[in-house]
């Protein structure tokens, strides 16, 4: 296990328990206590955790992990979801795409689709995004038009937020918004941990003819701090096979098409 994989595992342990000792972490990760102490010190220097005598405690990490520490969680499911969501995109569309690990997989799937070049009338696929890493993933396709909103970068997710970003979104129309979320519930709707991200996502919803929520099964039936949109605005939910039949039926009864992969 390399350093970044250990850090991800340590942060997940803190997410679950809020506190972990050097001894427990070393045993769970099958590494030396000296290695864990170094990892704790380095994570504390990045203000990801708070160091304690003999261990560490969560420092806001359990609520909103930075994107670079989330990539290993449910990775196989997210790749399948990303491929399925990308299949909903047709040539010539204008697509909104926010930030996150699952939407990164959508971007990667879009980038390798050979059919998304110009249509016979010369119309390009256009992707509007407020995430710097999403734009970077898509730059490998020179024939794809990429529109990046302005705004202030939020380092945890690489997303651009704030009034500067909103100005551009208010001037465009999207055929479909493909949105990764932190939670989606039949009653509470789709939500994000951070209010700035939720506000940007809400603007994409307002400018989109169709809204597709992209979420692995761990996020279904959950809730988060800031609402993105009510469930009535969601047309399609793309999730993984871990979603139970009961959960899927509840979303279907709410009028949502569920794609389970």
N, C-alpha and C positions, 0 to 999 in steps of 0.2 A: 504494500500500500504506500503510494507516494505521499508527499507532504500535503498536497491540496486535497487528496482523498481523505486523509486523516482529519484535516481541518473541517471538511464537510461532515464527516462522521461525528466529530466532537460537537459541532454546532447542532447537529440533529439530536444528540444526547441531551444537550442543554435545552433544546426545544421541548423535549418530552418531559424532563424532570425539573428544569430550572436551576439545578445545582448538580455538580458531579465532582468527585474526588479524583486525585491523581491515580490512586490505586485502582479504583473502579474503571476509570478510563483505560488505563494500561491493560487491565485484564480483558475488557471487552474488545479492544482493538488489537490485542496480542502484540504489544510493543513494550519497550522498557519504560519505566517511570521517568527516567531522565528525558526520553523523547517527548513524553506527554508534558513535562514541565516546560520544555522549550516551546512546544506548540502553544501551550497556554500563555506563555510570556509574549509570543509573537502575535497571537490573537488579541491579547490585551493592549498591545501597542497600537493595534488598528482600531481600538475601541469597540471591538466586536463582543468582548466579554469583560467581566470584572474579575480580576484575580483575587483569590482568598487564600488564607493559610491552609495549605493542603489540597487546594482544588480551584474551582472557578464557579461563578454564577452567571446566569444569562444577563445580558446588558441590552435588553430590547431585542435580542436576536430571535427570541421565540415568536415574535410577532411579525417581523418582516425581514427575512434573510435577504442580503444582497444577492443579485442574480448569479454571480459567479459561484456562490456556494449552494445553489439550488439545482445545478445541472444534473447531478447524479440521482436525484429523487424521481422515481417513476419514469426513468429515461426511456425504456422500451415502449411503455404505453404512450408517452408523449410523441415518439417518432411515428407510431401508428396513427395517432390522432392527427398529427401534422399532415401526413400523407392524405388521409381521408378528407380533411378540411380543404387542402389544396385542390382536391379533385372537384370541389364545388365551384371553382373559378373557371370561367370560360374566356377565350381570347377576346380582347377588346374591352373587357370590364374595367371599371374603376373600383379599386379595392382598398378599404381602410384596414390597417393592421397595427395593433398596438404592441407594446413590449412584453417580454416574458419568455420563459423557457419553452413553453408549448408553441407560442407564436413564432419563436425562432425556428422550430421544426417545420412550421408551415412555410416560412420564407425559404428554407432550404429545399423543401419539396417543390415550391414554385420555381425556384431558380434553375432546376434541372429539367423542367418540362419543355420539350422542344416545340410544342404546339402553341406556346404563348407568345410567339413573335407577332409581327404585324398581321392584321387581317387583310383580306383581299382589297379592302378600301383604304388600307394604310393605317388603320387605327391600332394603336399600341395598347398593350395591357398597362394600366397605370396603377401604381401602388402608392397610397398616401399613408405615411407613417410618422409617428412622433418618437420613434425609437432609433437611436443611432446604430445599434448593432443590427437591427433589422435591415436598415438601408445598406449597411456594409455587406450583409449576406446576399442582397439582391444585386449588388454592383457587378457581379460576375456575368450578368446578362446585359449586354450593351443595348439590346433592342427593347428593353423594358423601361418605361418611364417611371422614375422614382421621384416622388415629391416628399420632402422632409419639412415638417412644421418647424417654426422657430421655437423659442422658449428657453427655459433654464434647465440644464441637465440635472436629473436626479441620479446620483451615482449608483444607488442600490439597484436600479433597473435599467439604466441607460436611456430612460425616457425623458423627453422634453415636456415640461409642464409650465403652467402659468399663462398670464394674459397674452404674451407674445405668440405663444403657440396657438391659442384659441382663435386669433385673428384669421389665420389661414384656413382653419377648418370651417369657419363660418362662410367661407367663400366658395366651397367646393360641394359637389354632390357625389355620393358614393353609390354604386350599385349594390355593394355588400360590405358590411363591416365584420371582419373576422377578429373577435376579441377574446384574448385570454383574460381570465378573471381569477380572483382569489377565493371566491365562493359564489355559489348559485343555489337558490332555494325557491321552491314553487310559490311560497307565500311572499318572501322578502325580495325576490328578484336577484339580479347579478350585482356583485359588490367587490370592492378592492380595499386593501388595508389602508392605502394612502389617499387622502382626499384630493390631492392634485392630480393623481393618475385617474381617479374616478371621474373627475370633472372633464378631463380630456376624452376619456372613453364615452362619457355621456354626450359630448359634442359629436363624436363619430356616430353614435346611435341616432342623434337628431338629424344628421345629414345623410343617413343610409336608407335605401329602399328596403334592404333586408339585413337582419342582424343574426349572425351566427356566433354562438358562444362556444368556445373551445376550452374544455376543462376535463382533467382526468377525474376518475371516480372519487378520489379522496376529497374533492371540493364540492361534491354534490350534497345538498341538504345542509351545507355549512353557512355561516354568516360572517361578514367582515364589517369593518367600521363605516365605510362610505359607499352608499348605493350608486351603482352605475346606471341602472334602468330597472323599471318594473318588469315582471315576467311577461306582461302582455306585449312588450316590444321585441321579444325574442322569437325568431322564426324557427331556428334550428339549434340543437345542442349536439356537439360532437364529443363523445367521451369514449372510455375504454370498456373492455369486457368485464371489468370489476364492478361496474354499476349493476345493482341488483334489479331483478324484474320489477319489484315493488317500486323502486325509485323511478325507473324508466316509465312505468305506467302512470305514475303521478305527474310527470312532466308531459306525457302524451295527453292526459286528461286536461292539462292546461293549454292545449292547442299547439304544442311544440313538436316538431319532427325530431326524433332522436336517432342519431347515427352512432351505433355502438360497435367499436372495432377491437 
